[in-house]
Amino acid sequence: MTLQGIKRMTKQGGTPVILAMLALVAFGCGGGNDSGGGTISSGLTADFVASDSTPDPQSITMQQALESGSVFHVAIRVTDVQDFFGAAFHVTYDTTKVHFDLLDSSTSFLRDGGIDPNDLDFTYLAQSGNIAITATRKQNQTGTVTGIDVPATGRDLLVLDFHAVATTLSASSGISFADPREVCDSTQPVCTPITVTWAGGSVVVH
């Protein structure tokens, strides 16, 4: 399926009306993790390394967050982007080496300003080493939901939780962004895409 634009909604009489959508995957959107490999081994140690640990302006990158044994967390970090309203993208990984557990949006900058939770959409579906993710604000009936100016120091859009299931030996296993992917501003009724650079990372499992 092709990139159609970011998922945006407005409320008319309490009923969400989709104004434009990003077609993420042919099998649709939902929540859940990938199947298999769910057992966490205490004998493995995972170390995530960002491809770009000093992100450029106008970028979305993966950065190392908390690590503990085989469990590791990858922050999806936005750096120096003005009027950030939402994003949709894919993340790919090797299911023989790592298992995806959870998407954590609790510290997302999209929650700034005491926004109504009904005006947020964090959706993901993990299948066969591919996570389809939507993280966006939704416009309300009065049009008062704004984008976020993300500073040059960077802020986290969300965090992805993984755990290792097998050693990578002396090599590393990539965790990457994949198409389709798009970032949008708060322009109505159809958002304007924001150009960003993307950088993933890799994990070494001992």
Secondary structure, DSSP 8 states (H G I E B T S, - for coil): -------EEEEETTEEEEEE-----TT-------SS-----TT--EEEEES-SS--SSEEEEEEEEEETTEEEEEEEEESEEEE-EEEEEEE--TTTEEEEEEE-TT-GGGGGG--GGGEEEEEEEETTEEEEEEEE---TT-----EEE-TT-EEEEEEEEEE-S--TTS-EEEEEEEEEEEE-S-SSS--B---EEE-EEEEE-
